[in-house]
Amino acid sequence: MNEYFLQQMNQYELYEIAEFGIRERIMLRLEGKQKDHPQFLYDEIEKLEDMDVEELRKSIRIHAELFQLEKLSKWISHS
């Protein structure tokens, strides 16, 4: 996600984006595109409630990158 936009968002907006990103990673697991159980990601959603703005931005960066890697690994494994 564009760093400029992350800096402009308030805590509520950041929370919504962070939650959405983690839920997308959960969907990869529920669809069988990733083999591990998604419980650890549900736990990550629970942690969002206690995060401040900087922690939410960091979470968005991390989960966005991991989502891209997981989608890429799925694509590579099906090639």
C-alpha positions in Angstrom: 0.0 0.0 0.0 1.2 3.5 -0.8 3.0 5.0 2.2 1.5 8.4 1.5 -2.0 7.1 1.9 -1.1 5.2 5.1 0.1 8.4 6.6 -3.1 10.2 5.8 -5.5 7.7 7.4 -6.9 7.8 10.9 -6.9 5.0 13.3 -10.3 3.7 12.4 -9.4 3.6 8.6 -6.1 1.9 9.4 -7.9 -0.7 11.5 -10.4 -1.5 8.7 -7.6 -1.9 6.2 -5.5 -4.1 8.5 -8.5 -6.3 9.3 -9.3 -6.6 5.6 -5.8 -7.6 4.8 -5.7 -10.3 7.4 -9.1 -11.6 6.3 -7.7 -12.0 2.8 -4.9 -14.1 4.1 -7.5 -16.2 6.0 -9.5 -16.7 2.8 -6.4 -18.2 1.1 -6.4 -20.8 3.8 -10.2 -21.5 3.7 -10.0 -21.9 -0.1 -7.2 -24.4 0.3 -4.6 -22.2 -1.3 -2.4 -22.2 1.8 -2.1 -25.4 3.8 -1.8 -24.1 7.4 -4.7 -23.5 9.7 -5.9 -19.8 9.9 -6.3 -19.7 13.7 -3.1 -17.7 14.1 -4.5 -15.0 11.7 -7.8 -14.8 13.7 -5.5 -14.2 16.7 -3.8 -11.4 14.7 -7.2 -9.7 14.2 -7.8 -9.8 17.9 -4.5 -8.0 18.5 -5.5 -5.1 16.2 -7.9 -3.8 18.8 -5.0 -2.8 21.1 -2.7 -1.3 18.4 -1.9 2.3 18.0 -1.7 4.1 14.6 2.0 3.2 14.0 1.4 -0.5 14.9 -1.6 -0.6 12.6 0.5 0.8 9.7 3.2 -1.8 10.4 0.6 -4.6 10.5 -0.8 -3.4 7.1 2.7 -3.4 5.6 3.6 -6.9 6.9 0.3 -8.6 6.0 0.2 -7.0 2.6 3.7 -8.3 1.8 2.9 -11.7 3.2 -0.4 -11.9 1.2 1.5 -11.1 -2.0 4.1 -13.8 -1.2 1.4 -16.4 -0.4 -0.5 -15.6 -3.6 2.8 -15.9 -5.5 3.7 -19.2 -3.9 0.3 -20.6 -4.8 0.7 -19.5 -8.4 4.2 -20.9 -8.6 3.1 -24.3 -7.1 0.3 -24.6 -9.6 2.6 -23.8 -12.6 
